[in-house]
């Protein structure tokens, strides 16, 4: 079964905002700047600006920004993106 991953590799099935239906997933809300915390998502904007589906496709993967988010929000996102690359 494939995971519903955000641009930065977060599994939406483990996200309380997604589970509580306050977020439809970053691919649905981030392009319009409606992220659940009320601001822009730097990681989404970076990937979208490079025409990438997710951070794992970036030449700089994993960049320092992604590492910082992963350290604060869950390191499994980097592994999820590594798994996508396989």
C-alpha positions, 0 to 999 in steps of 0.5 A, spaced: 500 500 500 502 506 497 503 512 502 500 519 501 506 523 502 507 530 502 512 534 498 517 533 504 515 526 505 510 526 511 505 521 511 499 524 511 496 518 515 500 520 521 498 527 521 493 530 526 491 536 521 490 531 515 486 526 520 482 531 523 480 533 516 483 540 517 488 539 511 487 536 505 494 535 504 499 540 501 498 539 494 491 541 495 492 547 499 500 549 499 499 552 492 494 557 494 498 559 501 493 556 505 497 551 510 494 549 516 499 553 520 497 560 516 503 561 512 507 559 506 511 552 506 518 553 504 519 546 503 513 546 498 515 552 495 522 550 494 520 544 490 514 547 486 519 552 484 524 547 481 518 543 478 519 537 483 513 533 485 517 532 492 524 534 496 527 527 494 527 529 487 532 535 488 539 535 487 540 537 494 536 532 498 536 532 503 538 539 504 539 543 511 532 546 511 529 539 510 533 536 515 531 542 520 524 540 519 525 533 520 528 534 526 523 538 529 517 534 526 519 527 524 525 524 521 521 519 518 519 524 512 527 523 509 526 516 509 520 516 506 523 520 500 529 515 500 524 510 499 520 513 493 527 514 490 528 506 490 
